Amino acid sequence: MAGKNLDLEDSDGINDINITPFVDVVLVLLVIFMVTAPVMIKESLKVNLPRTLTSDLSTKTNSIGVAITKEGQVLFNGALLSEENLQQELQKLQATAPDTTFLISADTDARHGDVVKMMDRLKKNGLNFFALQIEKIKEAP
């Protein structure tokens, strides 16, 4: 063993841990979760629309969808909002686009009071154009 010095105290090894790859992986996972979260929310909150033989189809181009689940949760334009955030969004729309049409989609098992509360909230904010979304029953020939 005369050829090599195996003294560990004299060698300069790697003493620091490189966390850059770890941070890169965490950031990629964060982006993936941010992209997939809205899709998962929409799929997990199912709304069963009531069915009728007739319907009024609005042709207004500026419309926003409001969905009410059977649990009373409100999805505003595809996003689950709290009551405070919903009120802020309605105030913004009243100031910028008061002629916006709201298409209210309520689950067949949703409470009637939740639907009336949403219509009342829209009217209080000066947003008077709304309709209830239904699924049209196909008549047999």
MIGU-171071 format. One line per 5 residues: number of its first residue (from 1); for each residue y, x, z of C-alpha. Coordinates in nm, 3 decimals. Example, Ala and Ser with C-alpha at 12.3 -4.5 7.8 and 13.67 -1.06 7.14 Angstrom:
# MIGU-171071
1 = -0.450:1.230:0.780; -0.106:1.367:0.714;
***
This chain:
# MIGU-171071
1 = 0.000:0.000:0.000; 0.229:0.284:-0.054; 0.374:0.148:-0.382; 0.545:-0.174:-0.262; 0.759:-0.251:0.038;
6 = 0.657:-0.590:0.180; 0.922:-0.604:0.451; 1.050:-0.966:0.457; 1.368:-0.888:0.644; 1.509:-0.682:0.356;
11 = 1.442:-0.933:0.074; 1.716:-1.170:-0.048; 1.540:-1.503:-0.097; 1.676:-1.848:-0.170; 1.819:-1.972:0.155;
16 = 2.004:-2.285:0.032; 1.859:-2.612:-0.092; 1.997:-2.729:-0.428; 2.074:-3.103:-0.394; 2.216:-3.151:-0.743;
21 = 1.888:-3.288:-0.892; 1.855:-3.526:-0.597; 2.209:-3.659:-0.648; 2.140:-3.702:-1.021; 1.830:-3.909:-0.953;
26 = 2.010:-4.124:-0.696; 2.297:-4.194:-0.937; 2.056:-4.294:-1.213; 1.877:-4.532:-0.976; 2.211:-4.679:-0.868;
31 = 2.306:-4.752:-1.228; 1.967:-4.911:-1.295; 2.002:-5.141:-0.993; 2.360:-5.234:-1.087; 2.250:-5.335:-1.437;
36 = 1.940:-5.529:-1.335; 2.077:-5.708:-1.025; 2.265:-5.987:-1.212; 1.957:-6.060:-1.424; 1.737:-6.085:-1.115;
41 = 1.984:-6.319:-0.943; 1.993:-6.553:-1.242; 1.613:-6.564:-1.260; 1.565:-6.619:-0.887; 1.814:-6.907:-0.864;
46 = 1.659:-7.177:-1.078; 1.854:-7.493:-1.160; 1.659:-7.796:-1.281; 1.902:-8.014:-1.473; 1.872:-8.393:-1.474;
51 = 1.763:-8.551:-1.802; 1.936:-8.834:-1.990; 1.914:-8.994:-2.333; 2.285:-8.948:-2.410; 2.534:-8.670:-2.354;
56 = 2.896:-8.582:-2.425; 2.920:-8.242:-2.585; 3.257:-8.073:-2.545; 3.385:-7.854:-2.828; 3.645:-7.665:-2.622;
61 = 3.608:-7.291:-2.666; 3.746:-7.183:-2.327; 3.475:-7.291:-2.086; 3.316:-7.153:-1.770; 2.978:-7.245:-1.628;
66 = 2.940:-7.341:-1.263; 2.585:-7.382:-1.133; 2.491:-7.540:-0.801; 2.142:-7.474:-0.669; 1.940:-7.704:-0.448;
71 = 2.029:-7.475:-0.154; 2.401:-7.531:-0.222; 2.469:-7.183:-0.362; 2.738:-7.161:-0.631; 2.708:-6.940:-0.938;
76 = 3.048:-6.909:-1.106; 3.021:-6.782:-1.463; 2.681:-6.628:-1.379; 2.789:-6.455:-1.056; 2.699:-6.568:-0.706;
81 = 3.031:-6.609:-0.520; 3.128:-6.685:-0.163; 3.370:-6.970:-0.096; 3.664:-6.730:-0.051; 3.591:-6.543:-0.376;
86 = 3.543:-6.873:-0.560; 3.882:-6.996:-0.437; 4.047:-6.673:-0.555; 3.888:-6.704:-0.901; 4.001:-7.067:-0.932;
91 = 4.358:-6.975:-0.837; 4.360:-6.697:-1.099; 4.236:-6.939:-1.364; 4.492:-7.202:-1.267; 4.767:-6.946:-1.319;
96 = 4.634:-6.799:-1.644; 4.428:-7.071:-1.818; 4.473:-7.418:-1.664; 4.312:-7.589:-1.966; 3.974:-7.421:-1.903;
101 = 3.677:-7.657:-1.915; 3.417:-7.617:-1.639; 3.059:-7.708:-1.713; 2.897:-7.800:-1.381; 2.519:-7.757:-1.377;
106 = 2.366:-7.903:-1.062; 1.999:-7.889:-0.975; 1.829:-8.230:-0.958; 1.756:-8.158:-0.591; 2.113:-8.043:-0.514;
111 = 2.305:-8.254:-0.267; 2.551:-8.498:-0.418; 2.811:-8.378:-0.168; 2.794:-8.021:-0.304; 2.870:-8.145:-0.657;
116 = 3.158:-8.366:-0.538; 3.294:-8.078:-0.330; 3.301:-7.854:-0.641; 3.480:-8.120:-0.847; 3.731:-8.170:-0.564;
121 = 3.789:-7.794:-0.538; 3.859:-7.779:-0.912; 4.107:-8.067:-0.894; 4.288:-7.921:-0.592; 4.351:-7.607:-0.795;
126 = 4.493:-7.803:-1.089; 4.182:-7.755:-1.302; 4.110:-8.105:-1.431; 3.874:-8.043:-1.723; 3.509:-8.044:-1.621;
131 = 3.181:-8.198:-1.727; 2.833:-8.231:-1.582; 2.560:-8.053:-1.776; 2.235:-8.238:-1.838; 1.925:-8.190:-2.048;
136 = 1.898:-8.446:-2.323; 1.563:-8.623:-2.344; 1.420:-8.618:-2.693; 1.341:-8.969:-2.804; 1.010:-9.038:-2.971;
141 = 1.052:-9.154:-3.334;
***
